[in-house]
Amino acid sequence: MSEAVLLERVHARAPGKINVFFEVGPPGADGYHEVASAYQAVSAYEDVWATASDGFTVEVTGTVDVSGVPLDDGNLAVRAARLLAEHIGYDGGVHLRVHKGVPVAGGMGGGSADAAAALVACDALWGAGLSTHELQRLGARLGADVPFALLGGTAVGTGRGEQLSPALARGRFDWVLVISDEGLSTPEVYAELDEYRSGPGAHVPRAPARPAVFPPVLQALRQGDARMLGATAHNDLTDAALRRRPELDDIINLGLDEGALTGIVSGSGPTLAFLADDEQAALALQVTFSAAGHQTLHVHGPVPGAHLLTS
């Protein structure tokens, strides 16, 4: 594609996510794990502005610490733009301005949301007109969470998490996130889980042969029942993350003592997600965590996936 750029500047937004349920199978021959996840898109957003340019460049700002975000071809938004340009035969470039509101390396898919927003923005900037399904197929080449950042809402993910089936969710779920200053490496958390599962003792949980989302989780989402979801939400990576960062366990216990319906890590952590009864309960929980010296964020879900905004 070599036609003139149709727009001068495009603004797209994509949400972060919480894995309200996450079951992990054993590692395959390639080292990757089959998973079953119930994703919920939440109101922590990544904003991407795409402007016509000869090359591929990126600048990053945010309401969260962005010091560890790459500013070269290691940036997922840049990789997404390059992938789309190659796919449609576009021979120009783009300058991306990324404003991050999702904790970096926090298990909430912020980099994947960047990629999703970049795909949507560049698709509009270059007049490609790809469908959401086509963008999801491209996004899956960048990471398992990118297709969900494009879809948004609530969905079940299988395979590596990229095989999505939309799930019905009624009402609003309020979450309080406790953000860590130091990220966790996703490969290291998976390796910790594998090591833990291979240990001796009847009490050690074993990997499910075929991961699946627990049906009561989907029922809770369909009914908009926060208490039922709190009783059934689960993440296999929580124990592994706590083994690497034991201090997170104290924060989970504080949240549960103060009325949170559940406390789990989001994705591979270290961001902790606490489900509250409603908005007022979430605000009270947020005050408690803040008073204890923790950085917090109140979000709700489900929210839409990556979409264009009027500049």
Helices and strands as residue ranges (DSSP letters): E 9-27, E 33-53, E 56-62, H 76-88, E 93-100, H 110-125, H 132-140, H 146-151, E 154-158, E 163-166, E 173-179, H 186-197, H 215-223, H 226-232, E 234-235, H 237-244, H 247-257, E 262-265, E 272-276, H 279-291, E 295-301, E 307-309
